[in-house]
Amino acid sequence: MFCVYCGKKFDGAVFLCEICGNKNKLEPFAPHIKVRPKALSISNVAEEKIVIEAGSKNFRKVTLTNKRIIAGNFFSSQQFYLNNIKYAEYTQPDRSDFYRGGLVGYFSKKFFSDGITFFGDGGVKLFELKKLDDAVALLRAFYSVKSGVTPLQEIATMPEYSSGGFTNAILSAIENLSGRPKESYRNFLYDENAYLANVTFLRKPDIDSGDFEKGRSSFEAGDFEKAELAFKKHCDTNPRSEDGFIFHAATLDNLSRFDEAIIVYDRALAINPASFHALKMQAYSLYRAARHHEACDNFEKASALYCAAHSKNSDSASINAVFFNECAFGAACCHHKTGNLNDAISRFEAVLNYNGDDTAAWIKKGFCHYELGEYDAAAGCHDAAAKITRDRPAVLFYSAAARSELGIDRRKEAQDLFLACARSAPIDSELKAAAEAALSKMSDGTLISWLKKFFRR
């Protein structure tokens, strides 16, 4: 499989890409683990330069480089490669803001607080930046990088910028663009879901313990060494504290001490065997420790216990489908790891019953069909994923590989998909190289044997 952000090929169970630091979306990932990927220096990314930076309402800092847009907060961010963005449009601020601000507020917000919406293939909305510090500068820089130099007159003809204030906006754009690139400072790139600020799904325990509070504070701050000491001290003096053991185990997970975490989760489950949250959290630890059979049992038990705990409530809307979805996806991945492909397909289908737009489930289900030799079904799964995901290059590769196995009649389809993947994959990525290699193999008749080796688990 490939990293959907930078196109690196993963061999085996990889949870974080070592190149771009993003989460591998095709592996079950514990929501309680605060992932802090290694810092990346922009100078370490081949020929990547920062063009412009800006602040916005929904992100602390927006960085446009000559290859991607990184919209980041303190511990999380989104990133999008420019070759996956087809065009961008201005988003008008809320009109009520204009009236509250008076005439001066109207003009200042008109030129410096607009948003920008970015679109992919077929007009699919990718993401939106709200109330940017200077939307004019960012949009002009985007089109300058994306398509070469954009004449200022193109911005001037836009209805939003056809009246007063345009000169100031352009001067601001020129001033920002003329700044020297920040080549040496360290820029942290994270996946949008890689960092969660808290163990939000756990009830906030009412525990009057100084050690526990120290542990929670350190945990939320990401200082897991201090948190582990504090929670251990709390559990030593409070051996019946279910929440204490759960938080202690969660801290050990964040320190990648999974074998120890599994034992501590057992202490919590000995106190309360019906704790579906503890079972699910322990399942992630078991998965990371490559104990896939046990992890699968935990995911299934957690799902059943959660259902039983909520069955007395007649309001079906109160049942959290996300919990079932995560358990089903985790169990499906466990079945895939252990070679129980039909069971894996069944559980991936359960995920898709909860959320038909879960691209990871479509892709992994396609992998299972591919390994079973059901290439038409595999291609169908990847086609479904391609319709709903912005991670199209990797999905196009998988779909092309499946079609390649269907004989000469589907050769042209496979060739077109490999070509589309090669054109849209991140520059200098392993995904792009693989797509180009596949095209070469098609011409000399060795593609099928090459794919067998390529996808070998």
TAFEN-V21421 format. One record per helix or strand. SS is the DSSP state (A for helix, B for strand). FROM is the first residue (numbers start at 1). LEN is the number of residues. If there is no record, write none. Layout:
SS|FROM|LEN / SS|FROM|LEN
This chain:
B|2|1 / B|9|1 / B|16|1 / B|23|1 / B|40|2 / A|42|3 / B|50|5 / B|61|5 / B|68|5 / B|77|5 / A|82|3 / B|87|5 / A|95|18 / B|115|5 / A|121|3 / B|125|5 / A|135|13 / A|152|5 / A|159|3 / A|166|12 / B|186|2 / A|210|12 / A|224|14 / A|242|13 / A|258|14 / A|276|13 / A|292|19 / A|316|3 / A|321|17 / A|341|14 / A|359|13 / A|375|14 / A|392|13 / A|408|17 / A|430|15 / A|447|8
